[in-house]
Amino acid sequence: MSSRKIRAALKKKGIEAEVHWEYMSDCYGGGGAYFIDIDVDVENKLLDSDPDCEPQLQCGYAETLDEALEFIDELPSLK
């Protein structure tokens, strides 16, 4: 359900991306994370729109839904 919310937030900004949740091993603290895979072409469009968004794009994952939505909120819109 949360992956759908993340996809919907991306879609509102015109950003195509794959979203999936993966379990993290105990060596990474256990639990899991949402991985947001943005295509290289889309990343380039985002960087052309706002070069300052590069640090957000380098992360690529969020441990909570709120963290993922905050990440998306910081990205520029491609619409």
PDB file with one MODEL, atoms N, CA, C and O in Angstrom:
MODEL        1
ATOM      1  N   MET A   1       0.820  -1.188   0.000  1.00  0.00           N
ATOM      2  CA  MET A   1       0.000   0.000   0.000  1.00  0.00           C
ATOM      3  C   MET A   1       0.869   1.258   0.000  1.00  0.00           C
ATOM      4  O   MET A   1       0.577   2.198  -0.740  1.00  0.00           O
ATOM      5  N   SER A   2       1.899   1.299   0.789  1.00  0.00           N
ATOM      6  CA  SER A   2       2.760   2.477   0.863  1.00  0.00           C
ATOM      7  C   SER A   2       3.508   2.711  -0.441  1.00  0.00           C
ATOM      8  O   SER A   2       3.748   3.856  -0.824  1.00  0.00           O
ATOM      9  N   SER A   3       3.880   1.626  -1.130  1.00  0.00           N
ATOM     10  CA  SER A   3       4.545   1.777  -2.422  1.00  0.00           C
ATOM     11  C   SER A   3       3.627   2.493  -3.400  1.00  0.00           C
ATOM     12  O   SER A   3       4.091   3.281  -4.224  1.00  0.00           O
ATOM     13  N   ARG A   4       2.330   2.225  -3.317  1.00  0.00           N
ATOM     14  CA  ARG A   4       1.362   2.916  -4.182  1.00  0.00           C
ATOM     15  C   ARG A   4       1.332   4.409  -3.887  1.00  0.00           C
ATOM     16  O   ARG A   4       1.258   5.222  -4.808  1.00  0.00           O
ATOM     17  N   LYS A   5       1.388   4.772  -2.622  1.00  0.00           N
ATOM     18  CA  LYS A   5       1.392   6.191  -2.248  1.00  0.00           C
ATOM     19  C   LYS A   5       2.643   6.878  -2.796  1.00  0.00           C
ATOM     20  O   LYS A   5       2.584   8.020  -3.252  1.00  0.00           O
ATOM     21  N   ILE A   6       3.751   6.187  -2.747  1.00  0.00           N
ATOM     22  CA  ILE A   6       5.001   6.743  -3.263  1.00  0.00           C
ATOM     23  C   ILE A   6       4.897   6.916  -4.774  1.00  0.00           C
ATOM     24  O   ILE A   6       5.265   7.965  -5.302  1.00  0.00           O
ATOM     25  N   ARG A   7       4.401   5.898  -5.478  1.00  0.00           N
ATOM     26  CA  ARG A   7       4.226   5.992  -6.932  1.00  0.00           C
ATOM     27  C   ARG A   7       3.280   7.132  -7.300  1.00  0.00           C
ATOM     28  O   ARG A   7       3.524   7.856  -8.265  1.00  0.00           O
ATOM     29  N   ALA A   8       2.198   7.293  -6.530  1.00  0.00           N
ATOM     30  CA  ALA A   8       1.226   8.363  -6.794  1.00  0.00           C
ATOM     31  C   ALA A   8       1.875   9.736  -6.622  1.00  0.00           C
ATOM     32  O   ALA A   8       1.627  10.641  -7.418  1.00  0.00           O
ATOM     33  N   ALA A   9       2.698   9.896  -5.596  1.00  0.00           N
ATOM     34  CA  ALA A   9       3.388  11.173  -5.371  1.00  0.00           C
ATOM     35  C   ALA A   9       4.358  11.470  -6.512  1.00  0.00           C
ATOM     36  O   ALA A   9       4.475  12.615  -6.950  1.00  0.00           O
ATOM     37  N   LEU A  10       5.051  10.440  -6.993  1.00  0.00           N
ATOM     38  CA  LEU A  10       5.959  10.613  -8.126  1.00  0.00           C
ATOM     39  C   LEU A  10       5.178  10.991  -9.381  1.00  0.00           C
ATOM     40  O   LEU A  10       5.582  11.881 -10.128  1.00  0.00           O
ATOM     41  N   LYS A  11       4.064  10.311  -9.604  1.00  0.00           N
ATOM     42  CA  LYS A  11       3.244  10.562 -10.793  1.00  0.00           C
ATOM     43  C   LYS A  11       2.721  11.998 -10.807  1.00  0.00           C
ATOM     44  O   LYS A  11       2.670  12.628 -11.864  1.00  0.00           O
ATOM     45  N   LYS A  12       2.332  12.520  -9.636  1.00  0.00           N
ATOM     46  CA  LYS A  12       1.850  13.906  -9.547  1.00  0.00           C
ATOM     47  C   LYS A  12       2.905  14.900 -10.019  1.00  0.00           C
ATOM     48  O   LYS A  12       2.580  15.981 -10.509  1.00  0.00           O
ATOM     49  N   LYS A  13       4.166  14.524  -9.866  1.00  0.00           N
ATOM     50  CA  LYS A  13       5.261  15.399 -10.295  1.00  0.00           C
ATOM     51  C   LYS A  13       5.750  15.059 -11.699  1.00  0.00           C
ATOM     52  O   LYS A  13       6.673  15.698 -12.205  1.00  0.00           O
ATOM     53  N   GLY A  14       5.139  14.057 -12.332  1.00  0.00           N
ATOM     54  CA  GLY A  14       5.542  13.674 -13.676  1.00  0.00           C
ATOM     55  C   GLY A  14       6.834  12.883 -13.718  1.00  0.00           C
ATOM     56  O   GLY A  14       7.524  12.872 -14.738  1.00  0.00           O
ATOM     57  N   ILE A  15       7.169  12.219 -12.619  1.00  0.00           N
ATOM     58  CA  ILE A  15       8.417  11.462 -12.510  1.00  0.00           C
ATOM     59  C   ILE A  15       8.105   9.969 -12.588  1.00  0.00           C
ATOM     60  O   ILE A  15       7.386   9.424 -11.750  1.00  0.00           O
ATOM     61  N   GLU A  16       8.659   9.324 -13.605  1.00  0.00           N
ATOM     62  CA  GLU A  16       8.490   7.875 -13.737  1.00  0.00           C
ATOM     63  C   GLU A  16       9.604   7.180 -12.961  1.00  0.00           C
ATOM     64  O   GLU A  16      10.779   7.516 -13.104  1.00  0.00           O
ATOM     65  N   ALA A  17       9.216   6.204 -12.139  1.00  0.00           N
ATOM     66  CA  ALA A  17      10.205   5.469 -11.350  1.00  0.00           C
ATOM     67  C   ALA A  17       9.618   4.141 -10.897  1.00  0.00           C
ATOM     68  O   ALA A  17       8.401   3.988 -10.784  1.00  0.00           O
ATOM     69  N   GLU A  18      10.492   3.197 -10.644  1.00  0.00           N
ATOM     70  CA  GLU A  18      10.108   1.920 -10.059  1.00  0.00           C
ATOM     71  C   GLU A  18      10.255   2.047  -8.545  1.00  0.00           C
ATOM     72  O   GLU A  18      11.235   2.605  -8.050  1.00  0.00           O
ATOM     73  N   VAL A  19       9.281   1.528  -7.825  1.00  0.00           N
ATOM     74  CA  VAL A  19       9.319   1.588  -6.364  1.00  0.00           C
ATOM     75  C   VAL A  19       9.119   0.181  -5.820  1.00  0.00           C
ATOM     76  O   VAL A  19       8.183  -0.515  -6.214  1.00  0.00           O
ATOM     77  N   HIS A  20       9.983  -0.230  -4.928  1.00  0.00           N
ATOM     78  CA  HIS A  20       9.807  -1.530  -4.286  1.00  0.00           C
ATOM     79  C   HIS A  20      10.380  -1.487  -2.872  1.00  0.00           C
ATOM     80  O   HIS A  20      11.240  -0.667  -2.552  1.00  0.00           O
ATOM     81  N   TRP A  21       9.881  -2.391  -2.042  1.00  0.00           N
ATOM     82  CA  TRP A  21      10.326  -2.505  -0.659  1.00  0.00           C
ATOM     83  C   TRP A  21      11.209  -3.727  -0.565  1.00  0.00           C
ATOM     84  O   TRP A  21      10.886  -4.775  -1.125  1.00  0.00           O
ATOM     85  N   GLU A  22      12.325  -3.603   0.140  1.00  0.00           N
ATOM     86  CA  GLU A  22      13.229  -4.737   0.344  1.00  0.00           C
ATOM     87  C   GLU A  22      13.585  -4.853   1.814  1.00  0.00           C
ATOM     88  O   GLU A  22      13.784  -3.855   2.507  1.00  0.00           O
ATOM     89  N   TYR A  23      13.661  -6.085   2.267  1.00  0.00           N
ATOM     90  CA  TYR A  23      14.130  -6.363   3.624  1.00  0.00           C
ATOM     91  C   TYR A  23      15.622  -6.072   3.681  1.00  0.00           C
ATOM     92  O   TYR A  23      16.364  -6.426   2.765  1.00  0.00           O
ATOM     93  N   MET A  24      16.055  -5.433   4.745  1.00  0.00           N
ATOM     94  CA  MET A  24      17.477  -5.150   4.940  1.00  0.00           C
ATOM     95  C   MET A  24      18.018  -6.150   5.966  1.00  0.00           C
ATOM     96  O   MET A  24      17.370  -6.429   6.974  1.00  0.00           O
ATOM     97  N   SER A  25      19.186  -6.675   5.702  1.00  0.00           N
ATOM     98  CA  SER A  25      19.769  -7.644   6.627  1.00  0.00           C
ATOM     99  C   SER A  25      20.138  -6.967   7.943  1.00  0.00           C
ATOM    100  O   SER A  25      20.193  -5.740   8.035  1.00  0.00           O
ATOM    101  N   ASP A  26      20.385  -7.773   8.937  1.00  0.00           N
ATOM    102  CA  ASP A  26      20.733  -7.260  10.262  1.00  0.00           C
ATOM    103  C   ASP A  26      21.992  -6.396  10.247  1.00  0.00           C
ATOM    104  O   ASP A  26      22.148  -5.511  11.089  1.00  0.00           O
ATOM    105  N   CYS A  27      22.889  -6.649   9.294  1.00  0.00           N
ATOM    106  CA  CYS A  27      24.115  -5.844   9.243  1.00  0.00           C
ATOM    107  C   CYS A  27      23.812  -4.400   8.834  1.00  0.00           C
ATOM    108  O   CYS A  27      24.639  -3.510   9.033  1.00  0.00           O
ATOM    109  N   TYR A  28      22.617  -4.168   8.259  1.00  0.00           N
ATOM    110  CA  TYR A  28      22.183  -2.805   7.921  1.00  0.00           C
ATOM    111  C   TYR A  28      21.160  -2.293   8.926  1.00  0.00           C
ATOM    112  O   TYR A  28      20.507  -1.279   8.679  1.00  0.00           O
ATOM    113  N   GLY A  29      21.015  -2.967  10.035  1.00  0.00           N
ATOM    114  CA  GLY A  29      20.093  -2.525  11.067  1.00  0.00           C
ATOM    115  C   GLY A  29      18.749  -3.214  11.033  1.00  0.00           C
ATOM    116  O   GLY A  29      17.861  -2.864  11.811  1.00  0.00           O
ATOM    117  N   GLY A  30      18.575  -4.189  10.148  1.00  0.00           N
ATOM    118  CA  GLY A  30      17.305  -4.908  10.065  1.00  0.00           C
ATOM    119  C   GLY A  30      16.209  -4.051   9.466  1.00  0.00           C
ATOM    120  O   GLY A  30      16.474  -2.954   8.975  1.00  0.00           O
ATOM    121  N   GLY A  31      14.982  -4.540   9.503  1.00  0.00           N
ATOM    122  CA  GLY A  31      13.863  -3.791   8.933  1.00  0.00           C
ATOM    123  C   GLY A  31      13.886  -3.828   7.424  1.00  0.00           C
ATOM    124  O   GLY A  31      14.282  -4.829   6.828  1.00  0.00           O
ATOM    125  N   GLY A  32      13.468  -2.753   6.808  1.00  0.00           N
ATOM    126  CA  GLY A  32      13.430  -2.692   5.362  1.00  0.00           C
ATOM    127  C   GLY A  32      13.496  -1.260   4.881  1.00  0.00           C
ATOM    128  O   GLY A  32      13.601  -0.321   5.670  1.00  0.00           O
ATOM    129  N   ALA A  33      13.432  -1.114   3.565  1.00  0.00           N
ATOM    130  CA  ALA A  33      13.503   0.219   2.975  1.00  0.00           C
ATOM    131  C   ALA A  33      12.759   0.228   1.653  1.00  0.00           C
ATOM    132  O   ALA A  33      12.665  -0.789   0.964  1.00  0.00           O
ATOM    133  N   TYR A  34      12.232   1.395   1.311  1.00  0.00           N
ATOM    134  CA  TYR A  34      11.622   1.614   0.004  1.00  0.00           C
ATOM    135  C   TYR A  34      12.723   2.089  -0.932  1.00  0.00           C
ATOM    136  O   TYR A  34      13.403   3.076  -0.655  1.00  0.00           O
ATOM    137  N   PHE A  35      12.893   1.377  -2.046  1.00  0.00           N
ATOM    138  CA  PHE A  35      13.876   1.777  -3.042  1.00  0.00           C
ATOM    139  C   PHE A  35      13.149   2.450  -4.193  1.00  0.00           C
ATOM    140  O   PHE A  35      12.171   1.920  -4.720  1.00  0.00           O
ATOM    141  N   ILE A  36      13.635   3.618  -4.576  1.00  0.00           N
ATOM    142  CA  ILE A  36      13.031   4.401  -5.644  1.00  0.00           C
ATOM    143  C   ILE A  36      14.052   4.462  -6.775  1.00  0.00           C
ATOM    144  O   ILE A  36      15.042   5.189  -6.697  1.00  0.00           O
ATOM    145  N   ASP A  37      13.793   3.684  -7.828  1.00  0.00           N
ATOM    146  CA  ASP A  37      14.714   3.597  -8.957  1.00  0.00           C
ATOM    147  C   ASP A  37      14.240   4.518 -10.071  1.00  0.00           C
ATOM    148  O   ASP A  37      13.266   4.228 -10.766  1.00  0.00           O
ATOM    149  N   ILE A  38      14.943   5.628 -10.228  1.00  0.00           N
ATOM    150  CA  ILE A  38      14.612   6.601 -11.259  1.00  0.00           C
ATOM    151  C   ILE A  38      15.535   6.360 -12.445  1.00  0.00           C
ATOM    152  O   ILE A  38      16.754   6.280 -12.290  1.00  0.00           O
ATOM    153  N   ASP A  39      14.945   6.246 -13.630  1.00  0.00           N
ATOM    154  CA  ASP A  39      15.680   6.020 -14.869  1.00  0.00           C
ATOM    155  C   ASP A  39      16.706   7.144 -15.081  1.00  0.00           C
ATOM    156  O   ASP A  39      16.476   8.282 -14.672  1.00  0.00           O
ATOM    157  N   VAL A  40      17.819   6.823 -15.713  1.00  0.00           N
ATOM    158  CA  VAL A  40      18.888   7.796 -15.943  1.00  0.00           C
ATOM    159  C   VAL A  40      18.386   8.986 -16.761  1.00  0.00           C
ATOM    160  O   VAL A  40      18.737  10.127 -16.462  1.00  0.00           O
ATOM    161  N   ASP A  41      17.572   8.737 -17.785  1.00  0.00           N
ATOM    162  CA  ASP A  41      17.042   9.838 -18.596  1.00  0.00           C
ATOM    163  C   ASP A  41      16.179  10.773 -17.755  1.00  0.00           C
ATOM    164  O   ASP A  41      16.243  11.992 -17.910  1.00  0.00           O
ATOM    165  N   VAL A  42      15.375  10.202 -16.869  1.00  0.00           N
ATOM    166  CA  VAL A  42      14.529  11.010 -15.988  1.00  0.00           C
ATOM    167  C   VAL A  42      15.408  11.776 -14.993  1.00  0.00           C
ATOM    168  O   VAL A  42      15.150  12.945 -14.706  1.00  0.00           O
ATOM    169  N   GLU A  43      16.439  11.117 -14.473  1.00  0.00           N
ATOM    170  CA  GLU A  43      17.376  11.803 -13.570  1.00  0.00           C
ATOM    171  C   GLU A  43      17.995  13.010 -14.260  1.00  0.00           C
ATOM    172  O   GLU A  43      18.112  14.081 -13.663  1.00  0.00           O
ATOM    173  N   ASN A  44      18.392  12.834 -15.526  1.00  0.00           N
ATOM    174  CA  ASN A  44      18.996  13.939 -16.268  1.00  0.00           C
ATOM    175  C   ASN A  44      18.012  15.093 -16.441  1.00  0.00           C
ATOM    176  O   ASN A  44      18.398  16.258 -16.344  1.00  0.00           O
ATOM    177  N   LYS A  45      16.743  14.776 -16.696  1.00  0.00           N
ATOM    178  CA  LYS A  45      15.718  15.824 -16.814  1.00  0.00           C
ATOM    179  C   LYS A  45      15.550  16.561 -15.487  1.00  0.00           C
ATOM    180  O   LYS A  45      15.411  17.783 -15.460  1.00  0.00           O
ATOM    181  N   LEU A  46      15.563  15.807 -14.389  1.00  0.00           N
ATOM    182  CA  LEU A  46      15.455  16.430 -13.069  1.00  0.00           C
ATOM    183  C   LEU A  46      16.641  17.352 -12.800  1.00  0.00           C
ATOM    184  O   LEU A  46      16.476  18.454 -12.277  1.00  0.00           O
ATOM    185  N   LEU A  47      17.835  16.893 -13.160  1.00  0.00           N
ATOM    186  CA  LEU A  47      19.035  17.702 -12.944  1.00  0.00           C
ATOM    187  C   LEU A  47      19.048  18.933 -13.844  1.00  0.00           C
ATOM    188  O   LEU A  47      19.512  19.997 -13.433  1.00  0.00           O
ATOM    189  N   ASP A  48      18.538  18.794 -15.081  1.00  0.00           N
ATOM    190  CA  ASP A  48      18.429  19.956 -15.964  1.00  0.00           C
ATOM    191  C   ASP A  48      17.468  20.982 -15.372  1.00  0.00           C
ATOM    192  O   ASP A  48      17.691  22.188 -15.469  1.00  0.00           O
ATOM    193  N   SER A  49      16.402  20.486 -14.762  1.00  0.00           N
ATOM    194  CA  SER A  49      15.391  21.355 -14.162  1.00  0.00           C
ATOM    195  C   SER A  49      15.903  22.022 -12.883  1.00  0.00           C
ATOM    196  O   SER A  49      15.626  23.194 -12.627  1.00  0.00           O
ATOM    197  N   ASP A  50      16.652  21.257 -12.087  1.00  0.00           N
ATOM    198  CA  ASP A  50      17.163  21.771 -10.808  1.00  0.00           C
ATOM    199  C   ASP A  50      18.469  21.056 -10.453  1.00  0.00           C
ATOM    200  O   ASP A  50      18.440  19.983  -9.851  1.00  0.00           O
ATOM    201  N   PRO A  51      19.611  21.641 -10.820  1.00  0.00           N
ATOM    202  CA  PRO A  51      20.901  20.997 -10.531  1.00  0.00           C
ATOM    203  C   PRO A  51      21.136  20.733  -9.040  1.00  0.00           C
ATOM    204  O   PRO A  51      21.928  19.859  -8.688  1.00  0.00           O
ATOM    205  N   ASP A  52      20.462  21.473  -8.171  1.00  0.00           N
ATOM    206  CA  ASP A  52      20.648  21.295  -6.725  1.00  0.00           C
ATOM    207  C   ASP A  52      19.997  20.028  -6.174  1.00  0.00           C
ATOM    208  O   ASP A  52      20.188  19.704  -5.001  1.00  0.00           O
ATOM    209  N   CYS A  53      19.229  19.302  -6.999  1.00  0.00           N
ATOM    210  CA  CYS A  53      18.556  18.094  -6.495  1.00  0.00           C
ATOM    211  C   CYS A  53      19.454  16.860  -6.564  1.00  0.00           C
ATOM    212  O   CYS A  53      19.020  15.767  -6.199  1.00  0.00           O
ATOM    213  N   GLU A  54      20.691  17.013  -7.023  1.00  0.00           N
ATOM    214  CA  GLU A  54      21.592  15.863  -7.150  1.00  0.00           C
ATOM    215  C   GLU A  54      21.776  15.071  -5.855  1.00  0.00           C
ATOM    216  O   GLU A  54      21.754  13.841  -5.909  1.00  0.00           O
ATOM    217  N   PRO A  55      21.957  15.712  -4.689  1.00  0.00           N
ATOM    218  CA  PRO A  55      22.116  14.911  -3.458  1.00  0.00           C
ATOM    219  C   PRO A  55      20.915  14.002  -3.167  1.00  0.00           C
ATOM    220  O   PRO A  55      21.097  12.882  -2.689  1.00  0.00           O
ATOM    221  N   GLN A  56      19.699  14.465  -3.444  1.00  0.00           N
ATOM    222  CA  GLN A  56      18.520  13.636  -3.215  1.00  0.00           C
ATOM    223  C   GLN A  56      18.535  12.419  -4.139  1.00  0.00           C
ATOM    224  O   GLN A  56      18.181  11.315  -3.724  1.00  0.00           O
ATOM    225  N   LEU A  57      18.943  12.622  -5.383  1.00  0.00           N
ATOM    226  CA  LEU A  57      18.946  11.529  -6.351  1.00  0.00           C
ATOM    227  C   LEU A  57      19.981  10.471  -6.010  1.00  0.00           C
ATOM    228  O   LEU A  57      19.794   9.302  -6.349  1.00  0.00           O
ATOM    229  N   GLN A  58      21.057  10.846  -5.353  1.00  0.00           N
ATOM    230  CA  GLN A  58      22.108   9.889  -5.025  1.00  0.00           C
ATOM    231  C   GLN A  58      21.686   8.908  -3.945  1.00  0.00           C
ATOM    232  O   GLN A  58      22.231   7.807  -3.872  1.00  0.00           O
ATOM    233  N   CYS A  59      20.743   9.275  -3.118  1.00  0.00           N
ATOM    234  CA  CYS A  59      20.317   8.409  -2.017  1.00  0.00           C
ATOM    235  C   CYS A  59      19.551   7.197  -2.547  1.00  0.00           C
ATOM    236  O   CYS A  59      20.014   6.067  -2.397  1.00  0.00           O
ATOM    237  N   GLY A  60      18.391   7.412  -3.161  1.00  0.00           N
ATOM    238  CA  GLY A  60      17.651   6.338  -3.815  1.00  0.00           C
ATOM    239  C   GLY A  60      16.816   5.422  -2.939  1.00  0.00           C
ATOM    240  O   GLY A  60      16.142   4.533  -3.459  1.00  0.00           O
ATOM    241  N   TYR A  61      16.838   5.609  -1.627  1.00  0.00           N
ATOM    242  CA  TYR A  61      15.998   4.766  -0.778  1.00  0.00           C
ATOM    243  C   TYR A  61      15.531   5.551   0.441  1.00  0.00           C
ATOM    244  O   TYR A  61      16.115   6.568   0.815  1.00  0.00           O
ATOM    245  N   ALA A  62      14.465   5.050   1.044  1.00  0.00           N
ATOM    246  CA  ALA A  62      13.921   5.670   2.255  1.00  0.00           C
ATOM    247  C   ALA A  62      13.484   4.566   3.200  1.00  0.00           C
ATOM    248  O   ALA A  62      12.944   3.551   2.761  1.00  0.00           O
ATOM    249  N   GLU A  63      13.710   4.751   4.480  1.00  0.00           N
ATOM    250  CA  GLU A  63      13.362   3.725   5.460  1.00  0.00           C
ATOM    251  C   GLU A  63      11.908   3.784   5.894  1.00  0.00           C
ATOM    252  O   GLU A  63      11.384   2.804   6.424  1.00  0.00           O
ATOM    253  N   THR A  64      11.240   4.927   5.679  1.00  0.00           N
ATOM    254  CA  THR A  64       9.830   5.059   6.062  1.00  0.00           C
ATOM    255  C   THR A  64       9.052   5.722   4.935  1.00  0.00           C
ATOM    256  O   THR A  64       9.637   6.339   4.044  1.00  0.00           O
ATOM    257  N   LEU A  65       7.741   5.593   4.980  1.00  0.00           N
ATOM    258  CA  LEU A  65       6.880   6.245   3.998  1.00  0.00           C
ATOM    259  C   LEU A  65       7.052   7.760   4.071  1.00  0.00           C
ATOM    260  O   LEU A  65       7.170   8.420   3.038  1.00  0.00           O
ATOM    261  N   ASP A  66       7.068   8.312   5.277  1.00  0.00           N
ATOM    262  CA  ASP A  66       7.226   9.761   5.433  1.00  0.00           C
ATOM    263  C   ASP A  66       8.544  10.250   4.838  1.00  0.00           C
ATOM    264  O   ASP A  66       8.595  11.306   4.207  1.00  0.00           O
ATOM    265  N   GLU A  67       9.594   9.485   5.041  1.00  0.00           N
ATOM    266  CA  GLU A  67      10.903   9.842   4.493  1.00  0.00           C
ATOM    267  C   GLU A  67      10.859   9.821   2.964  1.00  0.00           C
ATOM    268  O   GLU A  67      11.433  10.697   2.317  1.00  0.00           O
ATOM    269  N   ALA A  68      10.186   8.832   2.388  1.00  0.00           N
ATOM    270  CA  ALA A  68      10.065   8.731   0.931  1.00  0.00           C
ATOM    271  C   ALA A  68       9.279   9.912   0.371  1.00  0.00           C
ATOM    272  O   ALA A  68       9.667  10.493  -0.643  1.00  0.00           O
ATOM    273  N   LEU A  69       8.177  10.268   1.025  1.00  0.00           N
ATOM    274  CA  LEU A  69       7.360  11.386   0.551  1.00  0.00           C
ATOM    275  C   LEU A  69       8.111  12.711   0.682  1.00  0.00           C
ATOM    276  O   LEU A  69       7.961  13.598  -0.159  1.00  0.00           O
ATOM    277  N   GLU A  70       8.908  12.843   1.726  1.00  0.00           N
ATOM    278  CA  GLU A  70       9.731  14.049   1.893  1.00  0.00           C
ATOM    279  C   GLU A  70      10.773  14.129   0.780  1.00  0.00           C
ATOM    280  O   GLU A  70      11.012  15.203   0.229  1.00  0.00           O
ATOM    281  N   PHE A  71      11.392  12.995   0.449  1.00  0.00           N
ATOM    282  CA  PHE A  71      12.365  12.908  -0.643  1.00  0.00           C
ATOM    283  C   PHE A  71      11.726  13.376  -1.949  1.00  0.00           C
ATOM    284  O   PHE A  71      12.309  14.175  -2.681  1.00  0.00           O
ATOM    285  N   ILE A  72      10.529  12.875  -2.235  1.00  0.00           N
ATOM    286  CA  ILE A  72       9.829  13.223  -3.472  1.00  0.00           C
ATOM    287  C   ILE A  72       9.451  14.701  -3.475  1.00  0.00           C
ATOM    288  O   ILE A  72       9.548  15.368  -4.505  1.00  0.00           O
ATOM    289  N   ASP A  73       9.025  15.207  -2.331  1.00  0.00           N
ATOM    290  CA  ASP A  73       8.628  16.611  -2.220  1.00  0.00           C
ATOM    291  C   ASP A  73       9.786  17.549  -2.561  1.00  0.00           C
ATOM    292  O   ASP A  73       9.564  18.652  -3.060  1.00  0.00           O
ATOM    293  N   GLU A  74      11.006  17.120  -2.299  1.00  0.00           N
ATOM    294  CA  GLU A  74      12.188  17.944  -2.567  1.00  0.00           C
ATOM    295  C   GLU A  74      12.603  17.925  -4.034  1.00  0.00           C
ATOM    296  O   GLU A  74      13.419  18.746  -4.454  1.00  0.00           O
ATOM    297  N   LEU A  75      12.053  16.997  -4.820  1.00  0.00           N
ATOM    298  CA  LEU A  75      12.400  16.919  -6.237  1.00  0.00           C
ATOM    299  C   LEU A  75      11.586  17.923  -7.044  1.00  0.00           C
ATOM    300  O   LEU A  75      10.450  18.234  -6.686  1.00  0.00           O
ATOM    301  N   PRO A  76      12.166  18.436  -8.141  1.00  0.00           N
ATOM    302  CA  PRO A  76      11.402  19.346  -8.992  1.00  0.00           C
ATOM    303  C   PRO A  76      10.325  18.585  -9.768  1.00  0.00           C
ATOM    304  O   PRO A  76      10.431  17.376  -9.976  1.00  0.00           O
ATOM    305  N   SER A  77       9.303  19.303 -10.187  1.00  0.00           N
ATOM    306  CA  SER A  77       8.239  18.699 -10.991  1.00  0.00           C
ATOM    307  C   SER A  77       8.662  18.682 -12.454  1.00  0.00           C
ATOM    308  O   SER A  77       9.282  19.631 -12.933  1.00  0.00           O
ATOM    309  N   LEU A  78       8.332  17.615 -13.161  1.00  0.00           N
ATOM    310  CA  LEU A  78       8.616  17.532 -14.591  1.00  0.00           C
ATOM    311  C   LEU A  78       7.365  17.796 -15.427  1.00  0.00           C
ATOM    312  O   LEU A  78       7.380  17.617 -16.645  1.00  0.00           O
ATOM    313  N   LYS A  79       6.298  18.217 -14.782  1.00  0.00           N
ATOM    314  CA  LYS A  79       5.057  18.508 -15.519  1.00  0.00           C
ATOM    315  C   LYS A  79       5.084  19.903 -16.063  1.00  0.00           C
ATOM    316  O   LYS A  79       4.130  20.332 -16.712  1.00  0.00           O
TER     317      LYS A  79
ENDMDL
END
